[in-house]
Amino acid sequence: MYETEVYIKSVKENLPQEVWDGFLNISKRIERRSILHWTEHCTECSMPECFKTCDLYSARIDGKCQRFVNGIERIVQTHDSDTIQILKIQFKKWGVLSTQGNNELYDYKEIQQRESRDLKLAHAIHIAQPKIVRKKLSQKRYSVKKKRIINEQNTGTAIPDAFLLEIFNPSDGLIPIGLTIRNDDEKYSKIPFQYRIELKPGYNKEIIPFDEIAKRIKTELQYRIDITPEDINSETPLYFGVTEFVQLKDYKTADNKARKVKCVVWDLDNTIWDGILVEDGVENLELKKGIKEILMQIENKGIVNSIASKNNVDHAMAALKHFGIDDFFLFPKISWLPKSKSIREIALDLNININTFLFVDDSVFERKEVEAALPQVKVMDAIHYQTILNLEEFQIPITDESRKRKQFYATEANRTKYSDNYEGEYLEFLRACKIELEIKPLGKEHFERVYELTQRTNQMNFSGNRYAKEDIFKIQENINLEAYILKCRDQFGEYGIIGFGVIDKTENRLIDLMFSCRIQSKRVEHAFLNYILEHYLERGDFLVTYNHTEKNKFSAQVFNDFGFEVISQEENLRKLRFEKGKEILNDNIIKTIA
């Protein structure tokens, strides 16, 4: 949906067939999607004062400023276009495509009904007389649509797979655009989700996992979404297809299933214990055979245990304490909410991807509810709980690092609490955390942890390599390679070994780099790159080779931050260069110890 109350114009254009096919193909994959209200906005807006002082002000029907050359135009294709809507926009200076956020999902029939009703109301507004009436009706309609988005936010249980952005770039060159999602509340606006996209000529499609967005912003609170082209010529139009949160029919694929489990979420009644707490009382419950030992072994592997149970929270926590197992569970969610929502909240608390979760429950209904809302989550019937440690996803080496992982996550909760209460900007918050990065040569004492890190890391693995133990030994023995392990700490406690990097000295090239997701968004990768560049640029231009994937593309933007240039691209393999003599980014947020 868009500002039909202001712009009702439709234009007939024949888009290239391959572009049209791109728009059609993705529309067939959409199961459900959101209904956002995309509007025209300005990067330098300070309305209404700027309407009187800005030389670029151009009045619209509702008195706001027109930052698109012809507003928003709806494309009418010569053949059937009932299933999709394409919007044509030519951005003026400072023009932004913006909307109030809402990730509530609707089926196709309801979307059609709403968009049809919106167009009918828009036509009535545009023929209203006199002009002042038209202006007031337009303003009223805009206000109603915005309020509806806010009121309907998260009223259901379905969680999007991703934010879908599809754009046709008709020009012959790349057009960079920025996507920013930020909470409205100043308290939570310090860590926006930001993503830079380079639109190649032709049809472009970006599927941005909702997990990535939810790590940066609180989607249960009000937020805004902005799409901003960088230095685009106002004569060059962009054609927007679906720009919404979506659930996709084929999103549940083998690729989205993580190899290893990082969190097991347990039900309680007839799962952790035999019996139903609210009916039988704690004195008549009995722990499942061997459950305490299973919880302990899971924890020793560095896998977190948590709870999603429909129960009275005080009674359930008392029962867990009665059995002496309450300390096994981090961020337990005990309420009457759908269990998919509880699992989502646990994922946000732990800051790990939802596709690393296993949910154990005796109820077919609860398992099906989670499968429907969170298809990335593995589920298990509680009847099979004794086999859990035999699953392939649990074959993870036990290290000193893994034994401490629960404490790492608990410490992270203190960091999050401190962050929520911090009044300054996010970068100032990071400085206040007093983060220290220790960079050491790879030693034999690090082999087990590095092996574990390569097996677990997905989002921040820039090569995609998963080393066997003998491979790590060979790296250390190779005189042409320099390998580093990275340890991190801050005022709240230790992160442990959180990174591993390998440099080929003969080429002055970074050939492998991976980090634990628990340091994501803390600019530790920036500090490491800063250190490496300062030490290796004296040998000449510094090179990077990395495997660009859907999982690591967000973390790989660190190379954009430093200004690396792409010198070659072959399928997913990208080669980058940082020229000797170029200024090195250093925000001095993290203290580096080498």
Backbone torsions as a table, in degrees:
resi	resn	phi	psi	omega
1	MET	NA	151.0	-179.4
2	TYR	-147.3	-169.0	-173.8
3	GLU	-78.3	64.4	178.2
4	THR	-65.0	-25.1	178.9
5	GLU	-67.4	-17.9	177.6
6	VAL	-108.7	-42.1	-176.1
7	TYR	-123.3	113.4	-178.9
8	ILE	-114.1	-0.6	-173.7
9	LYS	-68.5	136.5	172.5
10	SER	-119.9	145.2	-178.7
11	VAL	-127.5	142.7	-179.1
12	LYS	-94.2	120.2	178.5
13	GLU	-140.7	147.2	174.9
14	ASN	-100.5	98.3	176.2
15	LEU	-73.4	152.8	177.3
16	PRO	-54.9	143.1	-174.6
17	GLN	-57.6	-40.4	-178.4
18	GLU	-66.6	-29.2	176.8
19	VAL	-71.8	-46.5	178.7
20	TRP	-59.9	-39.8	178.4
21	ASP	-63.1	-37.4	177.9
22	GLY	-61.0	-47.1	178.0
23	PHE	-61.9	-42.6	-178.3
24	LEU	-66.8	-41.7	-175.7
25	ASN	-63.5	-42.0	-179.6
26	ILE	-71.0	-31.9	179.7
27	SER	-64.6	-30.7	179.7
28	LYS	-72.4	-21.1	-177.8
29	ARG	-88.0	-11.6	-173.9
30	ILE	-81.6	123.9	176.9
31	GLU	-84.7	-51.1	178.3
32	ARG	-146.9	157.8	178.0
33	ARG	-151.2	168.8	178.9
34	SER	-81.3	173.0	174.1
35	ILE	-127.0	92.2	179.7
36	LEU	-92.8	159.9	-179.8
37	HIS	-113.4	91.3	-175.7
38	TRP	-77.1	130.0	-174.4
39	THR	-131.8	166.4	179.3
40	GLU	-88.1	132.2	-178.0
41	HIS	-145.7	-179.8	-174.2
42	CYS	-134.6	136.1	-179.8
43	THR	-65.5	-25.0	-177.0
44	GLU	-108.5	23.4	-173.0
45	CYS	-66.6	132.5	170.4
46	SER	-141.9	46.8	-175.4
47	MET	-63.2	151.0	2.6
48	PRO	-90.5	-1.8	-176.5
49	GLU	-60.3	-38.7	-176.2
50	CYS	-68.0	-19.4	178.3
51	PHE	-62.8	-27.9	-178.3
52	LYS	-93.6	-24.3	-171.5
53	THR	-108.8	-20.5	-174.1
54	CYS	-86.3	129.6	179.3
55	ASP	-67.7	-20.2	-177.3
56	LEU	-89.7	-1.3	-177.2
57	TYR	-63.3	129.3	176.9
58	SER	-135.8	116.9	-169.8
59	ALA	-72.3	137.9	171.2
60	ARG	-97.8	-178.6	-179.7
61	ILE	-59.9	-31.6	-177.8
62	ASP	-96.5	6.9	177.8
63	GLY	90.6	-11.3	177.7
64	LYS	-77.1	175.3	-173.8
65	CYS	-90.4	133.7	178.5
66	GLN	-87.7	112.2	179.9
67	ARG	-108.9	4.8	172.4
68	PHE	-113.5	138.7	-172.7
69	VAL	-54.6	-52.2	179.7
70	ASN	-115.5	25.4	-176.6
71	GLY	70.4	-145.5	176.8
72	ILE	-109.0	120.5	-177.0
73	GLU	-111.3	133.7	178.6
74	ARG	-90.3	128.4	-177.5
75	ILE	-83.9	131.3	173.3
76	VAL	-109.6	114.5	180.0
77	GLN	-86.1	152.6	-176.4
78	THR	-68.9	-25.7	175.5
79	HIS	-107.3	-177.0	-170.5
80	ASP	-53.4	126.7	179.4
81	SER	-136.2	27.2	-176.8
82	ASP	-66.2	-28.5	-171.8
83	THR	-84.9	-14.9	-177.4
84	ILE	-137.6	157.8	176.4
85	GLN	-125.3	127.6	179.7
86	ILE	-118.1	131.2	-178.0
87	LEU	-113.0	134.0	179.6
88	LYS	-103.3	128.8	-178.0
89	ILE	-137.0	132.2	170.8
90	GLN	-112.9	114.1	-173.0
91	PHE	-82.6	127.8	168.4
92	LYS	-81.0	178.3	175.1
93	LYS	-57.0	133.8	178.9
94	TRP	70.4	8.5	-179.1
95	GLY	-70.5	139.0	179.8
96	VAL	-136.6	137.5	170.6
97	LEU	-94.1	121.7	-168.0
98	SER	-137.5	155.8	176.3
99	THR	-154.9	153.2	167.3
100	GLN	-70.6	137.9	-176.4
101	GLY	-78.9	147.5	173.6
102	ASN	-167.1	116.7	-178.9
103	ASN	-101.8	19.4	172.4
104	GLU	-66.0	142.9	-174.4
105	LEU	-113.3	146.9	-178.3
106	TYR	-134.9	155.1	177.2
107	ASP	-83.0	169.5	-171.7
108	TYR	-61.5	-38.8	-176.9
109	LYS	-63.4	-44.4	-179.4
110	GLU	-67.5	-37.6	178.0
111	ILE	-60.9	-46.2	178.6
112	GLN	-58.7	-45.6	-178.0
113	GLN	-62.1	-44.0	-178.5
114	ARG	-67.1	-43.4	-178.4
115	GLU	-68.2	-36.2	177.3
116	SER	-65.7	-44.1	178.6
117	ARG	-63.9	-38.9	179.7
118	ASP	-62.8	-42.1	179.8
119	LEU	-65.4	-39.1	179.1
120	LYS	-64.0	-43.3	178.5
121	LEU	-65.3	-37.7	-179.7
122	ALA	-63.8	-43.1	178.5
123	HIS	-60.9	-40.2	178.7
124	ALA	-64.1	-38.5	179.1
125	ILE	-65.2	-41.5	-173.4
126	HIS	-72.0	-19.1	178.3
127	ILE	-101.4	0.9	-179.0
128	ALA	-67.2	143.1	178.4
129	GLN	-131.3	150.4	-4.2
130	PRO	-76.6	-173.2	-174.7
131	LYS	-60.1	-36.9	-178.8
132	ILE	-64.5	-34.9	176.8
133	VAL	-66.4	-42.8	178.7
134	ARG	-60.1	-41.3	179.7
135	LYS	-63.3	-45.7	-177.5
136	LYS	-67.5	-38.9	178.0
137	LEU	-64.8	-39.4	178.5
138	SER	-63.4	-45.2	179.3
139	GLN	-63.3	-41.1	-179.9
140	LYS	-64.5	-43.4	-178.8
141	ARG	-64.4	-41.0	177.8
142	TYR	-60.0	-45.7	-178.6
143	SER	-63.0	-41.3	-179.8
144	VAL	-64.0	-43.9	-178.9
145	LYS	-65.3	-41.6	179.0
146	LYS	-64.6	-43.5	-178.8
147	LYS	-65.1	-36.1	-179.5
148	ARG	-65.6	-40.6	178.0
149	ILE	-59.9	-45.0	-178.7
150	ILE	-65.8	-44.0	-176.6
151	ASN	-68.5	-29.7	-176.7
152	GLU	-92.4	2.0	-176.3
153	GLN	-61.3	123.6	174.7
154	ASN	56.5	38.1	178.9
155	THR	-82.6	-17.2	179.2
156	GLY	-103.9	-164.8	-178.6
157	THR	-111.6	-13.4	-175.8
158	ALA	-72.0	138.6	179.7
159	ILE	-114.9	132.7	-177.9
160	PRO	-64.2	153.4	168.7
161	ASP	-76.4	-38.8	-169.3
162	ALA	-164.8	169.1	167.2
163	PHE	-100.5	122.4	-177.4
164	LEU	-100.6	130.8	178.6
165	LEU	-132.1	115.0	177.9
166	GLU	-125.5	129.9	-173.4
167	ILE	-140.5	135.6	172.1
168	PHE	-97.9	121.8	175.8
169	ASN	-102.9	106.3	-175.8
170	PRO	-80.6	-5.2	-177.1
171	SER	-81.3	175.4	-179.4
172	ASP	-92.9	-3.2	-176.4
173	GLY	-123.3	170.2	177.0
174	LEU	-71.7	141.1	175.7
175	ILE	-125.3	109.4	178.1
176	PRO	-76.1	138.9	173.2
177	ILE	-132.6	152.1	177.4
178	GLY	-111.7	136.0	174.5
179	LEU	-110.0	123.5	179.4
180	THR	-127.3	129.7	175.7
181	ILE	-123.5	125.2	-171.7
182	ARG	-142.7	137.3	174.8
183	ASN	-65.2	143.1	178.0
184	ASP	-69.0	-40.2	-178.1
185	ASP	-65.3	125.1	-177.5
186	GLU	-57.5	-30.1	-179.3
187	LYS	-61.9	-32.2	-176.1
188	TYR	-113.4	15.7	-176.1
189	SER	-96.0	8.2	-174.2
190	LYS	-79.5	-21.4	-175.3
191	ILE	-124.4	73.9	-179.4
192	PRO	-70.3	157.2	169.0
193	PHE	-86.7	123.4	-179.7
194	GLN	-128.3	135.9	-178.2
195	TYR	-145.9	130.9	-179.1
196	ARG	-104.6	132.3	-177.7
197	ILE	-123.8	134.7	174.2
198	GLU	-102.5	109.3	-179.5
199	LEU	-76.9	113.9	175.7
200	LYS	-78.4	160.9	176.1
201	PRO	-58.0	134.7	-179.1
202	GLY	102.7	-157.8	-176.5
203	TYR	-79.1	133.2	178.6
204	ASN	-126.1	141.8	179.4
205	LYS	-139.3	127.3	175.0
206	GLU	-122.2	125.2	175.8
207	ILE	-111.8	104.0	-172.7
208	ILE	-101.3	111.7	-176.1
209	PRO	-54.2	135.0	179.7
210	PHE	-60.9	-31.2	177.5
211	ASP	-55.5	-41.7	-177.9
212	GLU	-64.7	-40.9	-179.6
213	ILE	-67.6	-43.5	-176.2
214	ALA	-67.9	-16.7	175.7
215	LYS	-72.1	-27.8	-174.6
216	ARG	-98.1	-31.8	-175.4
217	ILE	-128.4	162.3	177.5
218	LYS	-96.7	100.6	-173.8
219	THR	-73.3	-11.3	175.5
220	GLU	-80.1	-12.3	176.5
221	LEU	-103.4	169.4	-179.3
222	GLN	-67.2	139.5	178.5
223	TYR	-150.0	164.4	-180.0
224	ARG	-122.7	155.1	178.2
225	ILE	-124.6	128.2	179.1
226	ASP	-124.1	136.7	174.0
227	ILE	-119.7	118.1	-171.9
228	THR	-128.8	112.6	174.5
229	PRO	-69.3	151.9	179.2
230	GLU	-105.4	116.9	174.6
231	ASP	53.4	44.2	178.9
232	ILE	-85.2	143.0	175.7
233	ASN	-72.8	131.5	-176.9
234	SER	-64.5	-14.1	178.3
235	GLU	-85.0	-11.8	-178.0
236	THR	-94.7	115.6	178.6
237	PRO	-83.3	156.2	168.3
238	LEU	-119.9	142.1	-177.8
239	TYR	-112.3	115.6	-175.7
240	PHE	-99.7	127.0	172.3
241	GLY	-93.6	-131.6	178.7
242	VAL	-67.1	124.3	177.7
243	THR	-132.5	75.1	-168.9
244	GLU	-150.2	166.8	166.6
245	PHE	-77.6	140.7	-173.7
246	VAL	-140.6	154.7	160.1
247	GLN	-109.8	128.9	-176.6
248	LEU	-106.2	141.8	-177.4
249	LYS	-61.3	-33.4	-174.3
250	ASP	-109.1	19.8	-176.6
251	TYR	-70.6	-29.0	179.4
252	LYS	-81.2	88.3	-178.6
253	THR	-122.3	170.2	178.8
254	ALA	-59.6	-33.9	-177.9
255	ASP	-66.0	-28.3	-178.8
256	ASN	-87.9	-3.2	176.9
257	LYS	-91.4	115.5	-177.8
258	ALA	-65.4	147.4	179.3
259	ARG	-69.8	-35.5	-175.6
260	LYS	-120.3	149.1	176.0
261	VAL	-90.5	136.7	176.6
262	LYS	-110.6	-17.7	-179.5
263	CYS	-148.3	131.8	172.7
264	VAL	-107.0	122.6	178.9
265	VAL	-105.2	121.5	-175.3
266	TRP	-105.4	140.6	162.0
267	ASP	-76.4	169.5	179.3
268	LEU	-107.0	-65.3	-175.4
269	ASP	-61.2	125.8	179.9
270	ASN	58.5	21.3	176.3
271	THR	-129.5	-61.8	173.1
272	ILE	-80.0	-37.6	176.6
273	TRP	-131.4	160.9	173.8
274	ASP	-85.0	128.7	179.8
275	GLY	112.7	171.3	-178.8
276	ILE	-118.5	117.8	-172.5
277	LEU	-54.7	-48.8	-174.0
278	VAL	-68.0	-23.9	-178.8
279	GLU	-96.7	-40.4	-171.7
280	ASP	-95.9	-23.9	-174.7
281	GLY	79.7	152.2	-173.4
282	VAL	-62.9	-31.1	-177.2
283	GLU	-67.6	-18.6	-179.4
284	ASN	-105.2	6.0	176.9
285	LEU	-89.7	156.7	176.8
286	GLU	-140.4	130.5	179.2
287	LEU	-60.8	143.9	174.4
288	LYS	-60.3	146.0	-177.8
289	LYS	-58.9	124.8	174.6
290	GLY	75.1	6.8	-173.4
291	ILE	-65.8	-36.3	-178.6
292	LYS	-64.9	-41.3	178.9
293	GLU	-66.0	-38.1	178.6
294	ILE	-64.6	-45.0	178.1
295	LEU	-59.5	-40.0	-178.9
296	MET	-67.0	-42.7	-179.7
297	GLN	-67.6	-37.9	176.2
298	ILE	-60.4	-46.0	-179.4
299	GLU	-62.7	-40.1	179.7
300	ASN	-64.0	-26.2	177.7
301	LYS	-79.7	-1.2	-179.1
302	GLY	83.5	15.4	177.4
303	ILE	-99.6	135.9	-174.5
304	VAL	-89.6	139.9	171.5
305	ASN	-99.9	139.8	173.7
306	SER	-144.3	-177.6	-174.1
307	ILE	-134.3	138.4	166.4
308	ALA	-130.4	102.7	-174.0
309	SER	-135.7	141.2	173.3
310	LYS	-92.3	98.3	-174.7
311	ASN	-159.4	171.3	169.5
312	ASN	-75.3	125.2	-170.8
313	VAL	-63.5	-42.1	-178.3
314	ASP	-66.1	-42.7	-179.9
315	HIS	-67.2	-40.9	-178.6
316	ALA	-66.8	-43.3	179.4
317	MET	-65.5	-36.3	176.7
318	ALA	-64.1	-39.4	178.4
319	ALA	-66.0	-42.3	177.6
320	LEU	-60.8	-40.9	178.6
321	LYS	-68.0	-38.1	177.9
322	HIS	-57.3	-39.5	-179.5
323	PHE	-87.3	-3.9	177.8
324	GLY	72.8	30.0	-178.8
325	ILE	-123.3	8.3	-175.7
326	ASP	-64.7	-28.6	-178.0
327	ASP	-74.7	-10.3	-179.5
328	PHE	-74.8	-20.5	-167.1
329	PHE	-109.2	127.0	174.9
330	LEU	-99.2	138.8	175.7
331	PHE	50.1	48.7	179.1
332	PRO	-62.7	139.7	178.6
333	LYS	-115.0	105.6	-177.8
334	ILE	-121.5	106.9	-176.1
335	SER	-163.1	-172.2	179.0
336	TRP	-106.0	15.6	177.4
337	LEU	-76.0	160.0	173.1
338	PRO	-55.3	142.6	-174.9
339	LYS	-68.9	-24.1	175.4
340	SER	-63.0	-37.3	177.7
341	LYS	-67.5	-39.2	177.8
342	SER	-62.5	-43.3	179.6
343	ILE	-65.1	-40.3	176.9
344	ARG	-59.2	-43.7	179.7
345	GLU	-64.8	-38.5	177.8
346	ILE	-63.2	-42.2	178.8
347	ALA	-60.3	-40.0	178.8
348	LEU	-69.2	-39.7	178.2
349	ASP	-62.2	-40.7	-178.1
350	LEU	-84.0	-17.3	-176.7
351	ASN	59.5	45.4	174.4
352	ILE	-129.6	158.3	-175.5
353	ASN	-68.4	144.3	-178.5
354	ILE	-64.9	-23.3	-179.2
355	ASN	-80.0	7.9	173.8
356	THR	-106.4	15.8	-175.6
357	PHE	-103.2	146.0	167.7
358	LEU	-121.5	129.7	-178.7
359	PHE	-111.8	125.9	-177.5
360	VAL	-115.8	122.3	-177.1
361	ASP	-154.1	144.8	178.8
362	ASP	-81.0	-16.9	-174.1
363	SER	-89.6	125.0	176.1
364	VAL	-61.7	-40.8	-179.6
365	PHE	-58.0	-48.3	-177.0
366	GLU	-65.9	-38.7	178.8
367	ARG	-65.4	-41.0	179.9
368	LYS	-67.5	-36.7	178.7
369	GLU	-62.5	-43.6	178.8
370	VAL	-67.7	-42.2	178.6
371	GLU	-59.7	-39.1	-178.2
372	ALA	-70.4	-43.4	-176.0
373	ALA	-83.0	-33.7	-176.9
374	LEU	-131.0	75.2	-175.7
375	PRO	-63.1	-15.9	180.0
376	GLN	-76.4	-17.3	-176.0
377	VAL	-82.3	132.8	172.9
378	LYS	-76.9	144.8	178.5
379	VAL	-125.8	152.4	179.5
380	MET	-140.2	136.0	172.0
381	ASP	-69.1	130.5	-176.3
382	ALA	-59.8	-18.1	179.0
383	ILE	-62.7	-21.7	-177.6
384	HIS	-101.7	17.6	-171.2
385	TYR	-57.7	-30.8	-176.5
386	GLN	-71.6	-13.3	179.6
387	THR	-94.6	0.8	-169.4
388	ILE	-60.0	-37.9	-177.0
389	LEU	-74.9	-12.3	178.6
390	ASN	-86.8	-10.0	-179.0
391	LEU	-64.0	146.0	179.4
392	GLU	-58.7	-34.4	-178.1
393	GLU	-66.5	-12.1	-178.4
394	PHE	-104.0	3.3	-178.7
395	GLN	-83.2	77.6	-176.3
396	ILE	-121.3	135.2	-179.9
397	PRO	-63.6	143.3	177.0
398	ILE	-91.1	121.5	-179.1
399	THR	-129.4	169.2	174.3
400	ASP	-58.6	-34.5	179.9
401	GLU	-64.6	-44.2	-177.5
402	SER	-67.1	-35.2	179.4
403	ARG	-64.9	-25.8	-178.5
404	LYS	-91.4	-3.3	-168.5
405	ARG	-63.1	-37.6	178.9
406	LYS	-60.2	-39.7	178.4
407	GLN	-66.6	-36.3	177.1
408	PHE	-58.6	-44.9	-178.8
409	TYR	-67.9	-38.4	178.2
410	ALA	-64.2	-39.9	177.0
411	THR	-64.1	-37.2	178.6
412	GLU	-62.6	-32.3	176.9
413	ALA	-62.5	-37.6	177.0
414	ASN	-66.1	-37.7	177.5
415	ARG	-62.8	-44.0	-178.8
416	THR	-62.7	-43.0	178.4
417	LYS	-61.3	-42.3	178.5
418	TYR	-63.6	-40.9	179.7
419	SER	-63.0	-44.1	-178.1
420	ASP	-63.4	-29.8	-177.8
421	ASN	-95.2	-2.7	-177.4
422	TYR	-78.6	133.9	-173.2
423	GLU	-90.3	-18.1	-175.7
424	GLY	-86.3	-171.7	177.8
425	GLU	-74.6	163.3	-172.9
426	TYR	-63.2	-42.5	-179.2
427	LEU	-65.2	-34.3	175.8
428	GLU	-67.6	-35.7	175.7
429	PHE	-61.3	-43.4	179.2
430	LEU	-62.1	-40.6	177.3
431	ARG	-62.0	-39.0	-179.4
432	ALA	-66.2	-23.4	178.8
433	CYS	-73.5	-16.7	179.1
434	LYS	55.7	57.6	-178.7
435	ILE	-76.8	135.6	175.6
436	GLU	-122.4	133.0	177.6
437	LEU	-111.9	121.3	177.8
438	GLU	-104.5	125.2	-177.8
439	ILE	-112.1	120.9	-176.1
440	LYS	-131.2	151.4	173.3
441	PRO	-63.8	146.9	177.3
442	LEU	-62.9	127.5	176.4
443	GLY	-122.6	166.1	-178.4
444	LYS	-60.5	-30.5	-179.8
445	GLU	-68.1	-10.9	-179.1
446	HIS	-99.4	-6.1	-170.5
447	PHE	-57.2	-46.4	-176.1
448	GLU	-62.1	-44.1	-179.0
449	ARG	-67.5	-40.7	179.1
450	VAL	-64.1	-40.7	176.7
451	TYR	-59.5	-46.4	179.1
452	GLU	-61.1	-43.0	-178.7
453	LEU	-62.1	-41.4	-178.8
454	THR	-68.9	-28.3	179.6
455	GLN	-79.0	-28.0	-172.9
456	ARG	-96.9	-28.9	-169.8
457	THR	-78.0	130.2	177.2
458	ASN	-122.9	-55.7	-172.1
459	GLN	-70.5	-31.6	-175.0
460	MET	-116.1	35.4	175.5
461	ASN	-108.1	109.1	-171.5
462	PHE	-86.0	-8.9	176.7
463	SER	-107.4	-27.1	-173.8
464	GLY	83.4	0.7	-178.0
465	ASN	-70.0	143.7	172.1
466	ARG	-128.4	98.3	-170.8
467	TYR	-77.9	143.4	164.0
468	ALA	-79.5	163.8	-176.6
469	LYS	-61.7	-36.5	180.0
470	GLU	-67.6	-27.4	177.5
471	ASP	-66.7	-39.0	179.8
472	ILE	-66.4	-39.2	176.3
473	PHE	-60.8	-42.6	-179.0
474	LYS	-65.1	-37.1	177.7
475	ILE	-61.2	-44.1	-179.2
476	GLN	-66.0	-34.2	-176.6
477	GLU	-79.9	-18.6	-175.6
478	ASN	-75.6	117.5	-175.7
479	ILE	-70.8	-15.3	-179.9
480	ASN	-88.6	-3.8	-177.8
481	LEU	-115.2	144.2	171.4
482	GLU	-120.4	118.3	-175.9
483	ALA	-113.9	141.1	-176.2
484	TYR	-127.5	145.4	166.8
485	ILE	-111.4	150.0	-175.3
486	LEU	-121.4	125.3	175.6
487	LYS	-112.8	149.4	-175.3
488	CYS	-139.3	147.4	175.3
489	ARG	-149.5	162.0	171.5
490	ASP	-148.2	-170.0	-174.4
491	GLN	-66.6	-15.4	-178.4
492	PHE	-90.8	-21.6	-178.8
493	GLY	151.2	-167.7	-176.7
494	GLU	-88.6	143.0	167.5
495	TYR	-95.6	-20.6	-175.2
496	GLY	81.6	-160.2	177.4
497	ILE	-77.9	116.3	-172.2
498	ILE	-119.7	1.5	-177.3
499	GLY	-158.0	161.6	-179.0
500	PHE	-150.3	130.6	-179.9
501	GLY	-137.2	148.2	-179.7
502	VAL	-132.0	132.0	179.5
503	ILE	-122.4	130.8	174.2
504	ASP	-86.5	109.8	-175.9
505	LYS	-66.5	-31.6	-176.7
506	THR	-66.9	-27.1	-179.2
507	GLU	-111.3	-3.5	-173.7
508	ASN	52.8	51.4	-171.6
509	ARG	-131.3	133.5	170.6
510	LEU	-79.9	116.9	-175.5
511	ILE	-108.9	-12.1	176.8
512	ASP	-154.1	139.8	178.8
513	LEU	-157.4	127.2	178.5
514	MET	-147.5	147.0	-179.1
515	PHE	-133.1	153.8	169.8
516	SER	-71.0	144.0	-178.8
517	CYS	-67.6	-13.6	-177.4
518	ARG	-74.2	-8.2	174.4
519	ILE	-106.5	8.5	-179.0
520	GLN	-61.1	140.4	179.5
521	SER	73.2	9.4	179.5
522	LYS	-104.7	3.9	175.2
523	ARG	66.5	23.6	175.0
524	VAL	-68.9	-38.1	177.9
525	GLU	-64.7	-32.0	176.1
526	HIS	-66.0	-42.5	-179.8
527	ALA	-64.5	-39.4	179.4
528	PHE	-66.5	-45.8	178.8
529	LEU	-62.3	-38.5	177.3
530	ASN	-59.5	-45.4	179.2
531	TYR	-62.3	-46.1	-177.6
532	ILE	-62.8	-45.8	-179.1
533	LEU	-62.7	-42.4	-179.4
534	GLU	-62.5	-29.9	-176.4
535	HIS	-94.9	-23.8	-175.5
536	TYR	-106.1	-17.9	-179.2
537	LEU	-66.0	-22.5	178.5
538	GLU	-65.0	-17.8	177.4
539	ARG	-87.7	-10.5	-178.6
540	GLY	132.3	-170.3	178.3
541	ASP	-53.4	141.6	179.6
542	PHE	-104.0	134.6	-174.6
543	LEU	-113.9	154.6	176.7
544	VAL	-136.2	135.8	171.3
545	THR	-120.2	127.6	177.1
546	TYR	-146.8	156.5	-178.3
547	ASN	-98.2	106.9	-175.8
548	HIS	-76.6	120.2	-180.0
549	THR	-128.9	168.9	175.9
550	GLU	-61.8	-31.6	-176.7
551	LYS	-77.5	-38.5	-173.2
552	ASN	-99.9	2.0	-173.0
553	LYS	-66.0	-25.6	179.0
554	PHE	-75.4	-44.3	178.9
555	SER	-66.4	-32.5	-177.1
556	ALA	-68.2	-7.9	177.6
557	GLN	-68.2	-9.7	174.2
558	VAL	-58.7	-32.1	179.2
559	PHE	-69.2	-34.7	174.1
560	ASN	-64.9	-39.2	-179.5
561	ASP	-59.4	-35.9	-178.7
562	PHE	-85.1	-14.4	179.6
563	GLY	87.5	26.3	172.8
564	PHE	-63.4	142.3	175.4
565	GLU	-103.3	142.2	177.7
566	VAL	-79.9	120.3	-179.5
567	ILE	-102.2	-19.0	173.7
568	SER	-161.7	152.4	-179.4
569	GLN	-146.6	117.6	-179.3
570	GLU	-127.3	104.8	-170.5
571	GLU	54.1	-120.2	-178.0
572	ASN	-90.7	-10.1	-177.4
573	LEU	-81.3	121.1	-178.4
574	ARG	-119.7	138.8	177.7
575	LYS	-117.5	128.4	-174.8
576	LEU	-119.9	160.3	179.5
577	ARG	-140.4	140.1	171.4
578	PHE	-121.2	114.7	-172.0
579	GLU	-74.2	142.1	175.3
580	LYS	-61.0	135.6	-179.3
581	GLY	95.6	-14.1	178.7
582	LYS	-74.4	145.3	-179.2
583	GLU	-66.0	136.5	-176.7
584	ILE	-98.6	130.4	177.2
585	LEU	-63.1	132.6	174.0
586	ASN	-151.0	108.5	-179.1
587	ASP	-92.8	-2.2	175.6
588	ASN	55.1	34.1	179.0
589	ILE	-85.1	-35.8	-173.7
590	ILE	-115.2	135.9	176.3
591	LYS	-85.3	124.9	-178.5
592	THR	-102.6	130.5	178.4
593	ILE	-119.5	120.7	-178.4
594	ALA	-121.7	NA	NA
